[in-house]
Amino acid sequence: MWLPTSVYERVPQFWFLIGVFFILGGIYLGADHPVAFMYVVIGILSAALGVAVAMHRAKYRRKQSMNNSPETTSESN
């Protein structure tokens, strides 16, 4: 299944935002609530996933642009 480009480009931001909401939800519930710790853990993991995906995409795109740049390709006469 292919995602539209507009959705595909926003996925890391979505994961990060969901992570922030989970962390805020855990804080809102307070330390005395039994599932607050899990909210915070899921939030941290989700936010980390969003950051990791964004970093991997940036690294891959930078590598691709370096491979396709005219400076790296040389023509022999």
N, C-alpha and C positions, 0 to 999 in steps of 0.2 A: 504494500500500500504506500503510495507516494503522498506526502503532505504538500499542500501549496507552499510556495516559498515564503509568503508572509507568515504562515504558521510556523514553519520550520525555523525561521530566523528568530522567533520569539520564544522558543522552547526553553533555552537556558534562563531567560528572564522569568518565565513562568515558574520554573523550579525554584529559583531564588526567592521569588515572591511568596510562594507556598511555604517555603522554609521559614521566612520571616513571620508569616501568619501563625505557623505552628509554634514558634518560639514565643510570640506574643500571647498566644492562647495558653501556653504553659505558665507564663508569668501571671496572666490574669487569674488562672485557677489557683495559683499559690502553691507553696511547697507542701502544704498539708493535704492536698488532694492527691489520691493514689496514682492517677495517670499523668500528672503534671510533668513528671520527669520524662516520661515517654514522649510527650508532646515536644519537649525541648530537644530530646535526642533525635526524633524524626525531623524536626525543624533544622537542626544543624546538618544532618545528613542530606536533606533535600537542598539546602542552600549550598553545601559543598559540591553536590552534584551539578547544580547550575553553574557554579564558578568553573568547575573542572571541564564541563562540556564547552563553555565559552572559551576557555584557554586552549583546549585542544583544537577547536575550530580555527582560532586565530593563528595558532602555530602552523596548522596545515595550510591555511590560506597564504600565510607569509612564505612558506616553503614553495607552494605552487607559483606564487608571483615571482619569486626569485628564479625558478626554473624557466619561466616564460618570458623573463625580461630580455630585451634586446642586447643588453650589455654582456650577458652570459653566453649568448650564442655568437659564434664567430664564423664569418664566411671566408672561405679560402679562395684566393684568386688564382 
